[in-house]
Amino acid sequence: KHGHIKSIWRKTLSRYKLIHTPAKLTLDTNRRSGGVILGVLRNAYKTVTAVHTPPNISDHAVLAVLTPHQGTPILAITVYMPQKTNALYQTVLDWIKDTIMKQYPHLPILLGGDFQATISKRSFTSYYTILNTFYTALGFQTLNDPLVASFTPANTPIDHWWMRFPNPELIPTPQVRHV
């Protein structure tokens, strides 16, 4: 969640190609909601190409195709989700499921961020929403232990990382270039 890249971050982040959308200021409340950054270490990939995100969710999700120096490109998605009770939460999940998955069926996908989802007893429904969407319906595998706290101030595991490999028949055959 960010409004702009603060000067204290500039030196550290200068090593990264950034795909980001700052949080928009809500004039009624004078507060910011959303804002996401996907940082990719420079030179780690041959190219990093941002993918368009619709304006209604652009401050909650950004993505890019990461083309390695060799091998298959990867679609990287990072999210900062609103509270589960917000309709925007389901809109972002549906956009990933219904649009992105259909546009990039042949690419492995790395998906991560703050899903505002925890398996704590008081709010486990948000976790099962993403679990059912990504794990059950779309075949993603979780990369982190959903029981381990990733947000230590509240001692909750709200940051989740997922990976999905495409059906092997959909992966294009790599072109070999002899030098």
N, C-alpha and C positions, 0 to 999 in steps of 0.2 A: 504494500500500500504506500504509494508515494505521490507527491505533488510535482516534484522535480528531482533531478539528481543533485544532491547536496555537494558542495565543494569538498567536504571531508571524504567523499567517496570517489571523487574524480581521479585521483592517482591510482587507486586500486582498480577501478573500473576501466581505466585507459588500456589495460591489457585485454579487454573483452570487446567483441562486437556486440552491441546492445540492440535488441529489438524491444522497444518499450512504449507504453502508453501511460502517461501520468494520470493520476486520479483527477476527475473533474470536480470542480468546486460547486456544491449545491448552494445556490443563492439564498434559498429559504432558510437553511440551517447554518450557512457559512462553514460547512464541514466537507471533507473529502470522502469519497467512497470509491474503492477500487484502486487501480493503478498497478501495473505489472511490468516486470523486467525479465527478459530472457537474455542471459549473458553467455556468450560462447567464446572461449579462449581463442584469441586471434591465432591464425596459422594452424590451429588444430584441424580445421577442415579446409578443403579447397575453396568452397563457397558456402556462404550462409545467406539464404534467400528468404526474406520475410514473406509471409502469406497474409493476404488481406483478411481482416477480421471485421465483421459487420459493425457499424457504429453503435448499435444498441448493446453490444457486449465487449467492445474494444478495450474498455478500461478494466475488464475482468479476465481477458484471455489474449495471449499473443502466441504466435507460432512461426516456425521457420523450417525450411528444408535445409538440412545440413548435408552437404555433399563431401564425403571423405576424399582423400587423395587416391584411395583405391577402395573398391567395394560398393555396396549398396547405400544410397542416401538414407537418411533418417529424418522423420518428421518429429520435431521437438515442440511440445506444447507446454506452456506454463499458465497457471490460473491463480487468481485470487478471488475466491468465491464469496458472494454475499451470504448472509445468514440463511440457513436452510428454509426458513419460513418465507423468504423472498422469492417471488415468481421467477426472478432472474436466474436463480440457482438452477432450476429445471431447464430454462432456456439455454443456458451454457451447455449443460449436459446433452440436451437434445441436439444442439448445433454440432457438437463433437460427434455424436452418434449418427445423426442423419445427414450431415453435410460433409464433414471432414473425412469420415470413414469411407464415404462413397467416392470422394475426389481422389483419395490416396490409398486405394486398397492394396497396392503392391509394396508400400513402404512400411518398415518397422516404425513403431511410434513410441516415443518416450514422453510420458505425460506426468507432470508433477506440479505441486504447489500447495497452497493453503486452501483446502476444501471445506474448512469450518466443520469438519466431520470427525467425530470421535466415537470410540466405542465405550466411553464412560457410561455408567448406568443411567445418568440423567438425560443423555442426548444421543443414544445409540441409533436412533432412526436415521439421522443424517449419514452415518457411516454405511448403513445398509442400503441407502439410496445409491451411493456411489458404488458400493460393492455389487449390487444387482445390475447397475448400468454397465460398469466396466468389466467386471469379472465374469458374471453369469451371461450377460447378453452379448458382450463383444469379445470375450476371450483374452482380456488383459491379465497379466500376472502382476501381483504386488511385489515391489522391490524392497520395501521396508516392512518391518514387523509392525502391524497395526496396533499391537499392545504396548509398544515402547513410546514414551512421551517424547514428542518432538518440539513441543512448545512448553518449555520448562516453567515459565511464570505461572501457568495454570495447570501444569503437570498433565497435559492432554496430548494425545497423538493426532493432531489435526492436519499435519503436513504429510501428504501421501505421494508415493512415487509408483508409477505403473509402467509396464512395458508390454507391447503387443507385437508379435511377429506375424507377418502375413501368411496366408496359405501359400505353401511352397510353389504351387502352380502359378501364382500371380507374380512371383518375383522375376523380373526380367533377367535374361541371361546377360552377364557382364561382357562388355566388349573388351577384348584383349588387344592391346597395342604393342607390337614388337618394336623395340628400339634398336 
